[in-house]
């Protein structure tokens, strides 16, 4: 192995640990539906183990607090805007990076993962959490519109593979369907 190259060891899966993945967005609002589109593509491409729950949640809500109590890992997939990068760019954020502000790295939704974790912390719940997002091209069309812009549609496989890879890195590997 060449100098400076460090192999990455994936943790062994532990069926006693659980994960939830919240796919946040509105399918009727063009690129705001990027996470629900990723949900569909992930279910089409992968078998999901029993200790991983995938949910197309629409918008984040405080009724998801129970998952913070029951799960070891919470991953949110969402559309982001205001980054200055090209539509279709995929990001990984800690919950605080998408916290309580508009502008770069801001979720398009009112309740963010950091808000959910803040509420959970007040109740004594703890879980690891992070966000995956995609820079959108058109998050709010003038009329309801199902489907993604060409840039986001082309980048959708990258977002799906990023979700699968991040789960595997944390000991929740998915199995690719034949």
N, C-alpha and C positions, 0 to 999 in steps of 0.2 A: 504494500500500500504506500502511496506517495505521501511525502511529508505534508502535514496540514489537513489531510483528509481523515475525517473521523467517521466511522460507520455509525449509523443510527440504529439503535436497538429498540424495537417495538416491545412494549410490555406484554407479558402473557395475558390473554383474556382471563378475566375473573368474573364468572357468572353471578357472583354475589353483588357486584357493582352494577349500577344502572345509569343510563343516560337518556335524556330527552332532547330532541331537536325540534325547535319551534320554527316553522317556515312562515314568516310574517309578510302579509301583503294582500292586495286586492286585485284579483284576476281581471276585473273590469276596467282597470285603470292603466292599461298598457304596461310599461316597464315596472310599475309598482307591483306587478304580478310576477316578477322574476323569481322570488322565493317559492311561491306555489308551483311555478313551472319546474323549478329544481326539485321540489318534492315529487312531482309526477315522474320526472326523469330518473330520480334516484330509486324509486319503487320499481320502475321498469327495468333498471339495470342491475339491481342488487337484491339479494335476500338479506333480510335484517334479523339479527339475533333477538331472542326473546327479551334480553335485558336492555334493548335500545328501542325507544318509542319515538317514531316520527309523527309530527302533527302539523297539518295545514291549519294554522290558527286564525287566519284573517288578520286581525289586529291584536297586539299584546293586551292582556287584561290581568287584573290582580287575581282572578280566579286560577291563575297558573301558579300561585304561591305554593300549593301543595306539591308541585313537582320539585321545587327547590328543597322541600323537606324530604322527599322520597328519593331524589336522584343524587348521584355523586357528581354528575356533569350535566350542565345545561348549555346547549349551543343554540344560538339564534341566527337564522339566515334571513337577511333583509335587503331591501333596496336602499342605496345611499345616494346622496346628491351633494353637490357643492365641493367636491374634492379638487376640481380643476383638471382631473384626468379624463381620458377618453371613455365614452360609454363602453361598458363591458369589462372594465378593469375590476379585478377581484381583490378584496381586502380581507385582512384578519385584524380584528380589534379586540382589545380588552373592553369589558363593559364600560369602564370609566371614559374611554376614548369617544364613546358615542353619547356622552352624558349631557343632559339638560341644556343643550344649546342648539342653535341652528347654525348652518354654515358647514364648513368642511367636516367630513366624517359624521354628519348628522343622519340619524335614521329619519325616514319620512313619516314615522308614526309617533303619536303623542306619548305612549308609555314605552320606555326603552328598557332594555335588560338591566341597566344599572338601577332603574327605579324599582324593578321587581326585586333585585337583590337587596336594595335598601330596606324595602318593606319586610323581606324575609329576615334580614338581620335583626330588625326590631322584634321579631317573633322568635329569635334564637335559631333560625334555620341557616344552614350553610351548605353550599355546593360550589364547585368550580364552574365558572362560566366564561364564555367568550362569544364573539360575534363574527360571522362571515358576511360580507356584503358585496354588492356589485354596484359600481357607478352606473346610473341610469342615463338614458338619452331623453326619454319623454315620460316623466312620472305622473303627469296629470293632463291627459288629452282633453280637448274641449268637449268631447262626447265619449260615452262609454265605449271602450275598445278592448276586445280580448286579443291577446297576442303581444309579442315583444318587438321592439325595433330590431332591425337586422343586426346591429352591433351586439345587442344583448343576447339575441338568439344565437349568434355565432359563438359567444363566450359562455353560453349555458353549460356545455360539457365541462369546461374548466371549473365552474362553480360546483358542479356535481362531484367531480373528482376531488376537489378541495375538501368538500364535506366528508367524503369517504376517507380521505387521507388523514384529516384531523381526528376523526373518530378512531381510526386505527392507531394513530400516535398515542392515544390515551387509553388503549387497551380494549377498544370496542370495534374490532374489525368486522366489516361487512363482507359478504361473499358475492362475487360477481356471478350473475346468472349465465347459464350456458347459452 
